[in-house]
Amino acid sequence: MALMISREMRLISRPVGMPVEGNFALAEVDLGTLAPGAVRVRNRFISTDPYMRGRMLDGPAYASPFPLGAAIPGRAIGTVVDSTAPGFRPGDIVRSMTGWREAFDAKPQELELIDTLGISPHHFIGVAGVPGLSAYAGLTRIAKVQAGDIVFVSAASGAVGAVACQVAKLRGAKVVGSAGGSEKTAYLREIGVDEVIDYKAVPNLGAALAAAAPDGIDVYFDNVGGDHLQAALANARPFARFAICGMISGYNTTGPVPGPANFAQVVGKSIRIEGFLTANHMDLMPQFAADMAGWLKTGAVKSRDTFHDGIETAPTAFISLFTGANFGKPIVRIAELSN
C-alpha cells in the first residue's frame, strides 16, 4: 500500500496543576514501508482516561511516567489496513495501547483482535472495555455487592460511575448517585438510579447523602475522594465495604491532599476499604465483555459518551475529565479512510 503519514499527539511538558493545551503538541510521522511481520493500523477511537494524569508526572507511581516528546500511550480501537503478519488481515478490528496516534505499525503481540459481539467498536474502550470492567470488578470482586445493599457511587454519570450504578441495580441493590449539574443528574434518573444528588447544588454533601439514604450505605464506589469520601464515611453502616477506584478530586493538586476529617470512623464502624487497579482483574474481561454486549443490546445497560473529532482534539478531551465538561467517557474519534 502507499506510504502513510500519521499525526500524533505528544506530551512536551509536564503539567503543574490542571493540564493545559500547551502541555501537548501535534506532530507528523512518516510510517514508511511496512516491515515484515508487522501490522499497520488506522485508529478509529482513542481513549482519554483520568489515570493518564498521574503518568504525566515525573515521580514515583504505580506505572512509569510518560516520556516527553513522544506520543501519549493509551488504549485505542483501530482497523488493520495492511499486514505482513499471520493472523491479521485488512479490516480486522484491534485494540492496542499505542495511544494518541492516527495510525501506527505494531508487532502482532502488541495488538488484541476484537470480536465486536454486535455492538459498536468504540464500546471496547468504554462501557465494554476497561472503564466498564473497573466498575464491574470493583462492585463484584472488591465490594461484593448483593441484593438489598444500598450503594453510593460518586462521579456517577462518568464512564466508570454510570456502569457501576447500572451493574449495582442489576444485582438488586438500591443506588444513590452523585453528579454535578441538572443534565447529568437527569441522566442518572434515566438509567435507573434510585436517589440522585447534585453535589454542586447542595450546601452539605454529607447531609444530602443522609437524606438520600437515611438507613446508611453498605457500599461506596469511590471515583472522587475528598468530600465524597468524607460523606460516605459519615453515612456508612457497620461493616460497609468501600471500593476505591479513583480520587480525581486530588489529581491536579500541587501539594498534599488532606484526608477526610472523619477517617477514624473506619475503626468504629469496622469499614473495609480496598483500593484496586483494574489491571489486576483482567481475567474477568472475556466474560464481562460478553455480558456487557448482551446488556447493551437488550437495553439493560445504557451508555452515553462524548465524542471529540480529530487527533488534534485529544488534549481538549483529556482536560474535560477534570473540568466536568465531558458526559460519560470522552472519546477521540478518527475519521475512517475514504480509500
PASE-492061 format. One record per atom (N, C-alpha, C): x, y, z; residue in one letter. Coordinates in steps of 0.02 Angstrom, whole numbers, padded with zeros to 5 digits, always signed. Each point is the difference from the previous one (the first is absolute). Layout:
% residues N
XYZA/...
//
This chain:
% residues 339
+00042-00059+00000M/-00042+00059+00000M/+00044+00062+00000M/-00030+00058-00012A/+00038+00062-00001A/+00026+00017+00069A/+00054+00040+00002L/+00026+00023+00063L/-00054+00040+00036L/+00002+00000+00066M/-00050+00035+00038M/+00032+00050+00047M/-00025+00061-00002I/+00020+00052+00048I/-00051-00001+00057I/+00024-00007+00061S/-00043-00003+00058S/+00014+00060+00045S/-00053+00029+00027R/+00009+00052+00050R/-00007-00031+00069R/+00037+00026+00048E/-00003-00025+00069E/+00005+00059+00048E/-00029-00011+00059M/+00001+00052+00052M/+00052-00020+00052M/+00048+00047+00012R/+00056-00014+00044R/-00006+00042+00064R/+00028-00027+00054L/+00008+00037+00062L/+00067+00037-00004L/-00002+00066+00004I/+00063+00038-00006I/+00021+00035+00064I/-00044+00003+00050S/+00018+00026+00066S/-00046-00031+00052S/+00024-00004+00061R/-00039-00033+00052R/-00047+00050+00033R/-00064-00016+00003P/-00049+00047+00028P/+00015+00015+00074P/-00011+00062+00019V/+00002+00020+00069V/-00070+00024+00018V/-00034-00037+00043G/-00071+00015+00011G/-00041-00026-00058G/-00050+00038-00019M/-00044-00019-00055M/+00039-00003-00066M/-00005-00055-00039P/+00033-00001-00066P/-00028+00055-00045P/+00043+00025-00045V/-00020+00051-00048V/+00020-00023-00069V/-00030+00031-00051E/+00014-00019-00069E/+00075+00004-00016E/+00036+00048+00031G/+00071+00009-00013G/+00044-00057+00023G/-00028-00047+00040N/+00039-00058+00020N/+00006-00052-00056N/-00036+00012-00055F/-00004-00050-00053F/+00018+00033-00067F/+00023-00041-00047A/+00015+00025-00067A/-00014-00054-00052A/-00025+00022-00057L/-00016-00045-00056L/+00062-00008-00044L/+00013-00060-00021A/+00058-00014-00043A/-00020-00048-00055A/+00038+00001-00055E/-00012-00046-00056E/+00056-00052-00003E/-00018-00061-00017V/+00048-00055-00006V/-00013-00036-00065V/+00053-00013-00039D/-00005-00040-00060D/+00012-00073+00020D/-00051-00041-00007L/+00006-00070+00021L/+00044-00040-00046L/+00013+00024-00061G/+00044-00036-00045G/-00031-00065-00025G/+00043-00046-00020T/-00022-00064-00026T/-00010-00049+00057T/-00054-00038-00004L/-00016-00047+00053L/+00053-00055+00003L/+00027-00012+00059A/+00053-00050+00009A/-00030-00070-00001A/+00041-00050-00017P/-00024-00070+00003P/-00022-00018+00070P/-00055-00036+00006G/-00025-00022+00064G/-00034+00054+00041G/-00018+00056-00031A/-00032+00056+00035A/-00071+00011-00025A/-00037+00040+00039V/-00070+00015-00016V/-00008+00076+00001V/-00031+00027-00052R/-00015+00072-00002R/-00073+00011+00019R/-00011+00045+00046V/-00067+00012+00028V/-00018+00074-00008V/-00061+00012-00020R/-00028+00068-00001R/-00047+00004+00060R/+00015+00043+00048N/-00044+00007+00058N/-00067+00030-00018N/-00051-00021+00036R/-00067+00027-00009R/-00026+00035+00063R/+00016-00028+00058F/-00022+00029+00063F/+00058-00002+00049F/+00013+00056+00034I/+00057+00006+00045I/-00026+00019+00069I/+00026-00034+00050S/-00023+00009+00068S/+00037+00057+00036S/-00036+00038+00040T/+00030+00047+00048T/-00026-00021+00069T/+00046-00005+00048D/-00018-00029+00065D/+00034+00038+00056D/-00033+00005+00059P/+00029+00037+00056P/+00069-00025+00022P/+00012-00067-00004Y/+00065-00026+00023Y/+00059+00031-00037Y/-00012+00024-00061M/+00054+00029-00040M/+00031+00061+00034M/-00040+00034+00041R/+00026+00060+00034R/+00059-00018+00045R/-00006-00054+00037G/+00054-00020+00044G/+00063-00019-00037G/-00008-00028-00060R/+00058-00021-00038R/+00033+00058-00038R/-00031+00058+00003M/+00032+00060-00029M/+00049+00032+00049M/-00001-00023+00063L/+00047+00024+00050L/+00066-00037-00005L/+00054+00033+00019D/+00065-00032+00000D/+00018-00018+00072D/-00031-00054+00024G/+00011-00020+00069G/-00025-00070+00011G/+00007-00026+00060P/-00020-00069+00014P/-00075-00010-00005P/-00019-00054-00031A/-00071-00017-00008A/-00004-00074-00014A/-00061-00026-00009Y/-00008-00071-00012Y/+00021-00019-00071Y/+00010+00049-00044A/+00023-00013-00068A/+00049+00055-00020A/+00042-00015-00048S/+00053+00047-00019S/-00030+00063-00031S/+00035+00058+00007P/-00025+00062-00029P/+00000-00003-00076P/-00046+00037-00031F/+00002+00008-00072F/+00063+00038-00019F/+00037-00021-00052P/+00058+00038-00021P/-00020+00065-00036P/+00040+00051+00007L/-00011+00062-00036L/+00022-00009-00073L/-00034+00036-00044G/+00017-00002-00070G/-00023-00061-00037G/-00044-00039+00030A/-00025-00061-00032A/-00075-00001+00002A/-00030-00038-00045A/-00073-00007-00001A/-00024-00030+00066A/-00055+00025+00025I/-00026-00023+00064I/-00030-00070-00008I/+00023-00048+00040P/-00029-00067-00003P/-00071+00000+00026P/-00037-00050-00018G/-00069-00008+00024G/-00038-00047-00045G/-00058-00022+00024R/-00039-00047-00039R/-00032+00033-00061R/-00004-00040-00052A/-00032+00024-00062A/-00030-00060-00036A/-00050+00014-00040I/-00031-00050-00043I/+00015+00021-00072I/+00027-00046-00040G/+00017+00016-00068G/-00017-00056-00048G/+00010+00015-00064T/-00012-00048-00054T/+00065-00016-00034T/+00014-00063-00011V/+00060-00021-00037V/-00008+00023-00072V/+00051+00036-00026V/-00001+00021-00070V/+00051-00036-00042V/+00050-00032+00032D/+00050-00039-00036D/+00033-00047+00050D/+00022-00057-00024S/+00033-00048+00046S/+00048-00044-00038S/+00058-00011+00030T/+00046-00051-00023T/+00010-00052+00055T/-00047-00002+00047A/+00003-00046+00056A/-00058-00050-00005A/+00013-00063+00013P/-00055-00049+00000P/-00051+00015+00054P/-00063-00013-00016G/-00053+00009+00050G/-00034+00068-00002G/+00026+00047-00041F/-00030+00066-00006F/-00012+00016-00073F/-00061+00024-00014R/-00019+00017-00068R/-00031+00069-00002R/+00005+00035-00057P/-00034+00065-00006P/-00074-00006+00017P/-00023+00048+00039G/-00069-00001+00023G/-00010-00027+00070G/+00050-00035+00027D/-00005-00025+00069D/-00003+00059+00048D/-00040-00007+00053I/-00005+00050+00053I/+00047-00021+00057I/+00043+00046+00022V/+00049-00016+00052V/-00001+00053+00054V/+00020-00022+00060R/+00009+00046+00056R/+00075+00001+00017R/+00025+00059+00016S/+00071+00007+00014S/+00011+00050+00056S/+00063+00005+00022M/+00020+00051+00048M/+00047+00051-00032M/-00004+00007-00066T/+00046+00044-00035T/-00019+00073+00002T/-00060+00015+00023G/-00015+00068+00021G/-00023+00049-00052G/+00019+00064+00012W/-00028+00057-00035W/+00033+00009-00069W/-00017-00045-00047R/+00028+00001-00067R/-00056-00015-00050R/+00006+00030-00060E/-00047-00017-00052E/+00013-00070-00028E/+00063-00018-00007A/+00018-00066-00028A/+00068-00020+00029A/+00014-00065-00004F/+00063-00024+00028F/+00014-00070-00027F/+00062-00021+00006D/+00020-00069-00015D/+00015-00035+00066D/-00019-00063+00004A/+00008-00037+00063A/+00019-00072-00013A/+00030-00030+00051K/+00011-00072+00000K/-00065-00035+00018K/-00011-00060-00023P/-00064-00035+00015P/-00015-00004+00074P/+00051-00010+00042Q/-00012-00007+00072Q/-00022+00065+00033Q/+00005+00056-00036E/-00022+00064+00027E/-00073+00015-00015E/-00033-00046-00035L/-00069+00010-00022L/-00045-00055+00026L/-00062+00018+00013E/-00051-00047+00022E/-00057+00001-00050E/-00012-00055-00033L/-00056-00005-00046L/-00065+00004+00039L/-00047+00040-00025I/-00064+00011+00035I/-00057-00029-00040I/-00038-00044+00032D/-00066-00020-00026D/-00049+00051+00028D/-00030+00039-00043T/-00042+00055+00023T/-00067-00023+00030T/-00017-00064-00007L/-00059-00029+00033L/-00064+00038-00016L/-00001+00032-00058G/-00060+00034-00022G/-00011+00069+00027G/+00051+00030+00033I/-00007+00068+00026I/+00054+00044-00032I/-00006+00065+00006S/+00048+00046-00030S/+00070-00011+00028S/+00052+00001-00043P/+00068-00010+00025P/+00021+00049+00054P/-00028+00062+00000H/+00023+00048+00050H/-00016-00021+00071H/-00050-00045+00008H/-00016-00023+00067H/+00057-00038+00033H/+00047-00026-00040F/+00053-00042+00027F/+00057+00041+00030F/-00005+00066-00001I/+00043+00042+00042I/-00043+00039+00050I/-00062-00020+00005G/-00047+00034+00045G/-00039-00050+00042G/-00064-00002-00012V/-00045-00038+00042V/+00015-00075-00001V/+00026-00026-00056A/+00018-00071-00005A/+00075-00011+00003A/+00037+00052+00019G/+00072-00003+00006G/+00022+00009+00072G/+00059+00029+00009V/+00029+00007+00067V/-00043+00043+00046V/-00029+00057-00023P/-00043+00038+00046P/-00059-00042+00027P/-00033-00036-00045G/-00055-00043+00023G/+00024-00055+00046G/+00057-00030-00018L/+00028-00053+00042L/+00020+00027+00069L/+00023+00062+00003S/+00016+00031+00065S/-00061+00000+00045S/-00056+00020-00027A/-00062+00001+00039A/-00020-00071+00021A/+00004-00045-00047Y/-00021-00069+00013Y/+00044-00034+00052Y/+00066+00006-00008A/+00045-00031+00048A/-00006+00032+00068A/-00006+00066+00002G/-00005+00034+00064G/-00061-00020+00039G/-00055-00009-00035L/-00063-00017+00035L/-00004-00074+00017L/+00019-00043-00048T/-00012-00072+00009T/+00056-00034+00037T/+00062+00019-00013R/+00057-00034+00030R/+00025+00036+00063R/+00001+00066+00000I/+00026+00038+00057I/-00055+00011+00052I/-00054+00032-00020A/-00053+00016+00048A/-00050-00057+00010A/-00001-00047-00047K/-00046-00057+00004K/-00072+00023+00012K/-00023+00045-00044V/-00068+00026+00007V/-00051-00055-00009V/-00054+00003+00038Q/-00052-00051-00003Q/-00069+00032+00005Q/-00049-00039-00016A/-00069+00025+00002A/-00016+00028+00069A/-00032+00058+00001G/-00019+00033+00062G/+00051+00050+00025G/+00060+00000-00027D/+00050+00050+00020D/-00021+00070-00021D/+00022+00050+00038I/-00007+00069-00020I/+00069+00024-00022I/+00005+00019-00063V/+00065+00015-00032V/+00003+00074-00018V/+00054+00033+00020F/+00012+00070-00017F/+00056+00002-00051F/-00012+00035-00056V/+00049+00006-00054V/+00015+00074-00012V/+00063+00020+00003S/+00019+00068-00017S/+00021+00004-00073S/-00002+00061-00029A/+00011+00009-00072A/-00043-00049-00038A/-00064-00003+00019A/-00043-00055-00022A/-00022+00006-00073A/+00010+00057-00033S/-00017+00005-00070S/+00060-00010-00045S/+00058-00014+00029G/+00061-00009-00039G/+00005-00069-00031G/+00056-00011-00034A/+00009-00063-00037A/-00002-00060+00047A/+00031+00005+00058V/+00000-00055+00049V/-00063+00003+00043V/-00016+00059+00025G/-00055+00006+00047G/-00067-00021-00028G/-00015+00016-00063A/-00065-00018-00028A/-00006-00076-00006A/+00054-00033-00016V/-00002-00074-00002V/-00008-00027+00070V/+00035+00029+00049A/-00006-00023+00069A/-00072+00004+00024A/-00033+00056-00015C/-00070+00007+00020C/-00043-00055-00030C/+00010-00014-00064Q/-00044-00048-00034Q/+00015-00072+00019Q/+00064-00016+00010V/+00017-00067+00022V/-00028-00012+00071V/+00006+00050+00043A/-00029-00007+00067A/-00075-00012-00003A/-00035+00036-00043K/-00071-00011-00008K/-00016-00070-00026K/+00041-00024-00048L/-00011-00068-00026L/+00010-00053+00054L/+00039+00016+00051R/+00012-00047+00054R/-00049+00010+00059R/-00050+00042-00011G/-00054+00006+00050G/+00012+00051+00054G/+00048+00046-00009A/+00014+00050+00050A/-00041+00063-00012A/-00007+00040+00053K/-00026+00068-00006K/+00061+00046-00009K/-00005+00047-00048V/+00058+00040-00019V/-00014+00074+00012V/+00049+00032+00032V/+00002+00073+00007V/+00059+00024-00042V/-00012+00046-00046G/+00052+00025-00044G/+00010+00074+00008G/+00063+00022-00002S/+00017+00070+00004S/+00030+00023-00066S/-00023+00057-00025A/+00027+00030-00061A/-00011+00075+00004A/+00032+00037-00045G/-00005+00073+00003G/-00040+00029-00058G/-00055+00034+00016G/-00039+00034-00050G/-00064-00036-00019G/-00048+00038-00025S/-00067-00028-00013S/+00000-00051-00056S/+00041+00010-00052E/+00001-00048-00056E/+00026-00068+00023E/+00053+00001+00040K/+00029-00063+00022K/-00045-00035+00051K/-00031+00037+00043T/-00045-00033+00048T/-00062-00027-00035T/-00023+00034-00052A/-00057-00026-00039A/+00019-00066-00032A/+00062-00005-00024Y/+00023-00063-00031Y/+00001-00056+00051Y/+00020+00015+00062L/+00000-00052+00051L/-00070-00028+00011L/-00049+00044+00001R/-00069-00024+00007R/-00020-00043-00060R/+00023+00019-00059E/-00016-00037-00061E/+00027-00071+00003E/+00059-00010+00031I/+00029-00068+00002I/-00021-00038+00063I/-00047+00028+00038G/-00031-00038+00054G/+00029+00011+00069G/+00041+00051+00009V/+00027+00014+00067V/-00058+00020+00046V/-00001-00029+00059D/-00058+00010+00045D/-00002+00069+00031D/+00057+00024+00024E/+00005+00066+00032E/+00059+00037-00031E/-00011+00062-00018V/+00050+00038-00037V/+00019+00063+00040V/+00065+00013+00005I/+00025+00060+00034I/+00038+00042-00050I/-00019+00063-00006D/+00039+00049-00039D/+00048+00033+00050D/+00062-00025+00000Y/+00047+00024+00052Y/+00016+00074-00008Y/-00011+00028-00059K/+00013+00071-00010K/-00055+00044+00029K/-00057-00031+00015A/-00059+00040+00021A/-00017-00010+00073A/+00037-00042+00037V/-00017-00011+00070V/+00053+00033+00045V/-00022+00030+00055P/+00048+00034+00044P/+00043-00048+00041P/-00026-00061+00012N/+00036-00048+00041N/-00010-00069-00030N/+00052-00029-00029L/-00006-00064-00034L/-00018-00056+00048L/+00030+00001+00060G/-00016-00051+00049G/-00073-00001+00019G/-00029+00060+00009A/-00071+00005+00017A/-00043-00023-00059A/+00020+00017-00061A/-00037-00021-00059A/+00000-00076-00007A/+00057-00031+00015L/+00003-00073-00003L/-00042-00031+00055L/-00001+00030+00059A/-00041-00025+00054A/-00074+00002-00018A/-00020+00053-00035A/-00070+00006-00021A/-00017-00052-00054A/+00048-00013-00045A/-00011-00048-00054A/+00002-00072+00025A/+00039-00013+00052A/+00007-00067+00027A/-00006+00003+00076A/-00059+00011+00027P/-00008+00010+00072P/+00021-00059+00042P/+00002-00060-00029D/+00022-00059+00037D/+00075-00012-00008D/+00035+00045-00035G/+00071-00009-00010G/+00016-00039-00063G/+00065-00006-00015I/+00022-00035-00061I/+00040-00062+00019I/-00006-00051-00042D/+00038-00062+00009D/+00064+00000-00043D/-00004+00033-00057V/+00056-00001-00048V/+00011+00071-00026V/+00064+00019-00004Y/+00017+00063-00033Y/+00049-00015-00056Y/-00018+00020-00061F/+00045-00006-00058F/+00029+00070-00012F/+00064+00008+00015D/+00031+00066+00001D/+00039+00015-00064D/-00021+00052-00035N/+00038+00026-00056N/+00030+00069+00015N/-00017+00029+00056V/+00012+00071+00012V/+00047+00013+00059V/-00010-00035+00056G/+00036+00016+00061G/-00027+00064+00032G/+00042+00034+00040G/-00017+00065+00027G/-00065+00001+00039G/-00043+00049-00015D/-00061+00007+00039D/-00048-00057-00011D/+00004-00034-00058H/-00044-00058-00010H/+00021-00058+00045H/+00064-00011+00008L/+00022-00053+00045L/-00019+00017+00072L/+00006+00063+00019Q/-00019+00020+00068Q/-00075-00011+00011Q/-00041+00017-00049A/-00073-00010+00006A/-00016-00074+00005A/+00035-00042-00039A/-00012-00071+00002A/+00018-00030+00068A/+00055+00022+00029L/+00020-00024+00066L/-00053+00020+00052L/-00025+00061-00004A/-00050+00023+00048A/-00064-00040-00004A/-00016-00026-00059N/-00064-00033-00009N/+00006-00076-00008N/+00059-00027+00012A/+00010-00072-00007A/-00032-00039+00056A/-00028-00056-00016R/-00024-00047+00049R/+00060-00040+00028R/-00009-00031+00058P/+00052-00045+00023P/+00016-00054-00052P/+00064-00014-00008F/+00025-00051-00046F/-00012+00019-00074F/-00006+00064-00014A/-00005+00023-00069A/+00064-00017-00038A/-00008-00006-00067R/+00057-00015-00043R/+00011+00057-00050R/+00061+00026-00001F/+00016+00055-00045F/+00048-00025-00054F/-00018+00008-00063A/+00044-00016-00057A/+00027+00065-00027A/+00065+00010+00006I/+00032+00064-00020I/+00029-00008-00069I/-00035+00026-00049C/+00021-00005-00070C/+00043+00059-00021C/-00016+00060+00026G/+00038+00060-00017G/-00018+00057+00047G/+00043+00050+00001M/-00013+00059+00042M/+00015+00063-00041M/-00040+00011-00050I/+00014+00050-00050I/+00002+00071+00029I/-00032+00010+00057S/+00000+00068+00029S/+00070+00023+00019S/+00047-00046+00008G/+00068+00020+00019G/+00052-00008-00054G/-00020-00018-00062Y/+00049-00016-00052Y/+00041+00060-00022Y/-00028+00060+00005N/+00035+00059-00026N/+00025+00046+00056N/+00000-00025+00061T/+00026+00041+00055T/+00076+00002-00002T/+00028+00054+00024T/+00073+00008-00001T/+00031-00009+00070T/-00042-00013+00050G/+00024-00012+00068G/-00033-00061+00029G/+00013-00014+00063P/-00032-00057+00032P/-00076+00005-00001P/-00032-00056-00010V/-00073-00003-00001V/-00025-00020+00069V/-00037+00043+00034P/-00024-00019+00067P/-00048-00058-00002P/+00005-00043+00050G/-00046-00056+00004G/-00065+00020+00032G/-00050-00044+00000P/-00064+00016+00032P/+00011+00014+00075P/-00035+00049+00026A/+00007+00018+00071A/-00030-00054+00045A/-00042-00044-00028N/-00034-00051+00041N/+00025-00070-00014N/+00063-00006-00020F/+00025-00066-00020F/+00000-00050+00056F/-00001+00023+00062A/-00002-00045+00057A/-00062-00044+00000A/-00052+00019-00038Q/-00060-00041-00002Q/+00013-00068-00032Q/+00055-00006-00037V/+00019-00065-00027V/+00006-00052+00056V/+00027+00022+00057V/+00008-00046+00058V/-00067-00013+00034V/-00034+00053+00018G/-00062-00007+00038G/-00054-00038-00037G/-00001+00005-00066K/-00051-00034-00039K/+00025-00064-00034K/+00063-00018+00014S/+00029-00060-00031S/-00007+00000-00076S/+00015+00058-00030I/-00005+00008-00072I/+00060-00032-00034I/-00012-00037-00053R/+00054-00027-00041R/+00010+00044-00061R/+00060+00028-00008I/+00016+00042-00057I/+00055-00034-00041I/-00013-00009-00064E/+00050-00031-00043E/+00006+00038-00066E/+00060+00024-00013G/+00014+00029-00065G/+00017-00056-00049G/-00010+00014-00065F/+00014-00053-00049F/+00021+00030-00066F/+00042-00038-00035L/+00019+00015-00069L/-00036-00050-00045L/-00033+00026-00051T/-00036-00045-00045T/+00047-00049-00034T/+00063+00019-00009A/+00049-00044-00031A/+00006-00066+00037A/-00017-00001+00064N/+00005-00062+00039N/-00062-00044-00005N/-00047+00023-00041H/-00063-00038-00006H/-00018-00013-00073H/+00050+00000-00043M/-00013-00010-00072M/-00025-00070-00016M/+00008-00047+00046D/-00026-00067-00012D/-00076+00000-00007D/-00032+00053+00025L/-00073+00005-00006L/-00023+00026-00068L/+00046+00026-00039M/-00019+00037-00061M/-00041-00042-00050M/+00020-00061-00019P/-00039-00035-00052P/-00074-00009+00019P/-00012-00024+00061Q/-00070-00010+00020Q/-00036+00066+00009Q/+00036+00050+00028F/-00031+00066+00009F/-00021+00030-00067F/+00046-00002-00050A/-00015+00030-00066A/-00061-00034-00032A/-00003-00066+00006A/-00058-00036-00028A/-00064+00020+00036A/+00003+00004+00067D/-00060+00021+00038D/-00020+00070-00019D/+00049+00046-00004M/-00016+00069-00015M/-00030+00008-00069M/+00027-00037-00049A/-00029+00004-00068A/-00073-00021+00002A/-00016-00051+00038G/-00070-00021+00006G/-00042+00052+00034G/+00026+00030+00054W/-00038+00052+00036W/-00013+00061-00045W/+00050+00019-00040L/-00009+00058-00044L/-00053-00015-00053L/+00002-00060-00028K/-00047-00016-00054K/-00072-00006+00026K/-00009-00020+00062T/-00068-00006+00027T/-00023+00065+00033T/+00045+00048+00009G/-00017+00062+00034G/+00004-00004+00075G/+00025-00056+00027A/+00008-00006+00073A/+00052+00049+00026A/+00049+00017-00043V/+00050+00051+00016V/-00002+00052-00056V/+00001+00064+00019K/+00002+00054-00048K/+00069+00033+00003K/+00022+00027-00057S/+00065+00032-00003S/-00006+00066-00038S/+00034+00051+00027R/+00002+00065-00033R/+00071+00027+00007R/+00031+00017-00056D/+00069+00024-00001D/+00004+00067-00035D/+00057+00034+00009T/+00013+00065-00032T/+00055-00010-00052T/-00016+00014-00063F/+00048-00010-00054F/+00033+00066-00019F/+00066-00003-00010H/+00039+00055-00025H/+00032-00022-00066H/-00010+00037-00054D/+00021-00023-00066D/+00068+00027-00019D/+00046-00047-00015G/+00066+00017-00024G/+00053-00005+00055G/+00059-00024-00019I/+00054-00010+00049I/+00019+00066+00034I/-00010+00056-00034E/+00018+00064+00029E/-00043+00019+00060E/-00056-00035+00009T/-00045+00015+00056T/+00016-00041+00063T/+00051-00043-00003A/+00015-00044+00057A/+00014+00039+00064A/+00040+00055-00001P/+00009+00036+00063P/-00065+00028+00029P/-00043+00027-00042T/-00064+00026+00024T/-00042-00055+00031T/-00001-00059-00032A/-00037-00056+00027A/+00028-00020+00067A/+00066-00002+00006F/+00031-00021+00063F/-00014+00051+00055F/+00008+00064-00014I/-00010+00051+00051I/-00073+00000+00024I/-00046-00018-00044S/-00071+00000+00020S/-00014-00049+00057S/+00044-00050+00009L/-00009-00046+00055L/+00002+00035+00068L/+00037+00055+00003F/+00012+00034+00064F/-00042+00063+00008F/-00032+00023-00053T/-00040+00060+00004T/-00075-00015+00003T/-00018-00064-00011G/-00070-00019+00000G/-00035+00014-00066G/+00039+00018-00052A/-00031+00017-00064A/-00021-00062-00039A/+00024-00058+00021N/-00017-00062-00036N/-00064-00030+00026N/-00030-00042-00041F/-00058-00039+00020F/+00018-00072-00015F/-00001-00044+00051G/+00024-00067-00011G/+00074+00000-00014G/+00022-00039-00048K/+00071-00005-00016K/+00017+00047-00058K/+00053+00042+00007P/+00023+00040-00057P/+00041-00045-00047P/-00023-00006-00062I/+00033-00043-00049I/+00020+00043-00060I/+00062-00009-00022V/+00023+00034-00060V/-00016-00045-00060V/-00036+00027-00047R/-00022-00039-00058R/+00040+00021-00062R/+00030-00049-00032I/+00040+00012-00061I/-00040-00023-00060I/-00006+00043-00050A/-00039-00017-00059A/+00030-00061-00035A/-00043-00043-00025E/+00023-00058-00038E/+00029+00023-00067E/+00047-00042-00026L/+00030+00015-00065L/-00053-00005-00054L/+00004+00044-00048S/-00050+00000-00054S/+00021-00045-00057S/+00062-00025+00001N/+00022-00045-00053N/+00048-00052+00028N/
//
